[in-house]
Amino acid sequence: MKKKYNVVSRLISGRKAEKIFAIGENKSGTTSLHRIFQDLGNRSYHGTKWRNTANTGIYYLYDAFCDGTPDDFRKLDQMFLNAKFILQVRELDTWIDSRLEHIRRLPPNRERHPLWTIKESSIRAWTIQRNAYHIDVLTHFRDRPEDLLLVNYIRDASAPDRICEFLGHEPLENKPHENVNPRAGKALKNADMIASALGHLGIPSEEWGNDIHCPSLSPEGSHSVPADTDHR
């Protein structure tokens, strides 16, 4: 009965509770973010089921969410007035490489999205989608810096402290960092495929390391959004 009561009470108080949504792409430090949320005392969900914003029940059972992008971040912004949003980003080429390697590790018979493949066409689609999505999120929250944190967890050593400060907490004594920055050592495992796919999109090599968007692929009017977190 106690467990049932806890669930019911969370459902009743859900909209007033402060929620944390990490709405950046997967393979961008979400495992570490999940651990930070837990270490700060939040009931954190790390998985895919929260991405479908039509299934609202899950939002009342957890405090924090990460691993992939929701289908409608604006709906979450409207549903939870006190929510905090984190847009976690990483360099385009290492992000693609990490995704490709993740797909290689999946069981061959596992059901997956049509674009979740090791093909140049998928890389091009991911890049276009990510580019537009980052611009959309940053434009939406442009005048609300208190509600959105932009952070490159892979590259920024101060990211854990910045996240804690953003969420109103003191820095953690132990700073989770599950993933190692691939630029610090090993070369890309899929360098040729990535170069070919980005080349076909007309993105010059100097933009492949941008963690927010590629100006050469971005629509007019997006110049107000920085291309990389180092250039804000």
C-alpha positions in Angstrom: 0.0 0.0 0.0 2.9 2.4 0.8 4.3 2.1 -2.8 0.8 2.7 -4.3 0.4 5.8 -2.0 3.7 7.2 -3.2 2.8 6.8 -6.8 -0.6 8.5 -6.3 0.9 11.4 -4.3 3.4 12.0 -7.0 0.7 12.1 -9.7 -1.3 14.6 -7.7 1.7 16.9 -7.2 3.3 16.3 -10.5 2.6 19.6 -12.3 3.8 21.7 -9.4 7.0 19.7 -9.0 10.2 21.0 -10.5 11.2 18.8 -13.4 14.6 18.5 -15.1 14.7 17.7 -18.8 18.0 17.0 -20.6 16.7 17.5 -24.1 19.9 17.2 -26.2 20.8 14.2 -28.4 21.8 10.9 -27.0 25.6 10.0 -27.0 26.2 13.4 -25.5 27.0 12.6 -21.9 23.6 11.4 -20.8 24.9 8.6 -18.6 26.9 11.2 -16.6 23.9 13.5 -16.5 21.7 10.7 -15.2 24.2 10.1 -12.3 24.4 13.8 -11.5 20.6 13.9 -11.3 20.5 10.9 -9.0 23.4 12.2 -6.8 21.4 15.4 -6.3 18.5 13.4 -4.9 16.3 13.3 -8.0 14.3 10.3 -9.2 16.0 10.1 -12.6 14.8 8.2 -15.7 17.5 7.3 -18.3 15.8 5.8 -21.4 13.6 6.3 -24.4 10.0 6.1 -23.1 9.8 9.7 -22.0 10.5 11.1 -25.5 6.8 10.5 -26.5 5.1 13.5 -24.9 1.7 12.0 -25.5 2.4 9.5 -22.8 2.3 12.0 -20.0 2.1 9.5 -17.1 5.8 8.9 -16.9 6.5 12.6 -16.2 4.7 12.3 -12.9 6.7 9.3 -11.7 10.2 10.8 -12.1 11.9 14.1 -11.5 14.6 14.1 -14.2 14.8 12.7 -17.7 17.5 12.2 -20.3 18.7 10.1 -23.2 17.5 11.5 -26.5 15.3 14.3 -27.7 11.5 14.6 -26.8 9.1 14.8 -29.8 7.8 18.2 -28.5 10.0 20.1 -26.0 7.5 23.0 -26.1 4.8 20.8 -24.7 7.0 19.9 -21.7 7.7 23.6 -21.3 4.0 24.3 -21.1 3.1 21.3 -18.9 5.7 22.0 -16.2 6.0 25.7 -15.5 9.0 25.3 -13.1 11.0 22.9 -15.3 14.7 23.3 -15.9 16.0 22.3 -19.4 19.5 21.2 -20.3 20.6 21.2 -23.9 23.7 18.9 -23.8 25.8 19.0 -27.0 29.0 17.6 -28.4 31.2 18.0 -31.5 29.3 16.9 -34.6 31.9 14.4 -35.9 32.6 12.6 -32.6 28.8 12.5 -31.9 28.2 10.8 -35.3 31.1 8.4 -34.6 29.7 7.5 -31.2 26.3 6.8 -32.7 27.6 4.6 -35.4 29.6 2.5 -32.9 26.6 2.2 -30.6 24.5 0.9 -33.5 27.3 -1.7 -34.3 26.9 -3.0 -30.7 23.2 -3.5 -31.0 21.8 -7.1 -31.6 21.2 -7.5 -35.3 17.5 -8.6 -34.8 16.6 -5.7 -32.6 13.8 -3.5 -33.8 15.1 0.0 -34.5 14.2 3.3 -36.2 14.6 3.3 -40.0 17.4 5.9 -39.7 19.2 4.0 -37.0 21.6 2.4 -39.5 25.3 2.5 -40.4 24.8 4.4 -43.7 25.8 7.8 -45.1 22.1 8.6 -45.7 21.5 8.2 -41.9 24.5 10.4 -41.1 23.2 13.1 -43.4 19.7 12.9 -41.9 21.0 13.0 -38.3 23.1 16.1 -39.1 20.3 18.0 -40.7 17.9 17.2 -37.9 20.4 18.0 -35.2 21.3 21.3 -36.8 17.7 22.5 -37.0 16.8 21.2 -33.5 19.6 23.0 -31.7 18.7 26.2 -33.4 15.0 25.7 -32.6 15.7 25.0 -28.9 18.1 27.9 -28.4 15.8 30.3 -30.2 12.8 29.2 -28.1 14.7 29.9 -24.8 16.7 32.9 -26.1 15.3 35.3 -23.5 15.1 32.7 -20.6 18.6 31.8 -19.6 17.4 30.9 -16.1 15.4 28.0 -17.7 17.9 26.5 -20.2 21.5 25.5 -19.7 23.7 24.9 -22.8 26.6 22.6 -22.0 29.1 20.3 -23.7 29.6 17.7 -21.0 32.1 15.8 -23.1 34.5 18.7 -23.6 33.8 21.0 -20.7 35.6 19.9 -17.4 33.5 22.4 -15.5 30.2 21.0 -16.8 29.3 19.0 -13.6 29.7 22.2 -11.4 27.7 24.3 -13.9 24.9 21.8 -13.9 24.7 21.7 -10.1 24.7 25.6 -10.0 22.0 25.7 -12.6 19.8 23.4 -10.6 20.4 25.3 -7.4 22.8 22.9 -5.7 26.4 23.0 -4.4 29.0 21.2 -6.6 29.2 17.5 -6.1 32.2 16.1 -4.3 32.4 13.2 -6.8 31.9 14.4 -10.4 30.5 11.7 -12.7 32.1 11.5 -16.1 31.3 8.2 -17.7 32.6 9.0 -21.2 36.0 10.1 -22.3 36.4 13.0 -24.8 37.4 11.2 -28.0 39.4 14.2 -29.2 41.8 13.6 -26.3 43.2 10.5 -27.9 41.8 8.0 -30.4 40.9 9.0 -34.0 37.4 8.6 -35.3 36.6 4.9 -36.2 34.3 5.9 -39.1 36.3 8.9 -40.3 35.9 8.2 -44.1 32.2 7.6 -43.9 31.7 10.7 -41.8 33.8 12.9 -44.1 31.9 11.6 -47.2 28.5 12.2 -45.7 29.3 15.7 -44.4 31.0 16.5 -47.6 27.9 15.6 -49.6 26.0 18.1 -47.4 28.5 20.8 -48.4 29.7 21.3 -44.8 33.4 22.4 -44.8 35.8 20.4 -42.5 36.3 23.4 -40.2 32.7 23.0 -39.1 32.8 19.3 -38.4 33.9 20.0 -34.8 31.1 22.4 -34.0 28.9 21.3 -31.2 25.8 23.4 -31.8 25.3 23.8 -35.5 27.0 24.2 -38.9 26.5 27.7 -40.3 26.9 26.4 -43.9 23.8 24.2 -43.3 21.8 26.6 -41.3 18.9 28.8 -42.6 19.1 32.5 -42.8 18.4 34.2 -39.6 20.2 31.6 -37.4 23.3 33.8 -37.2 22.2 34.9 -33.7 22.7 31.3 -32.5 26.4 30.5 -31.8 27.9 27.6 -33.9 29.9 26.3 -31.0 29.9 26.6 -27.2 33.4 28.0 -27.3 32.3 30.9 -29.4 29.4 32.2 -27.3 
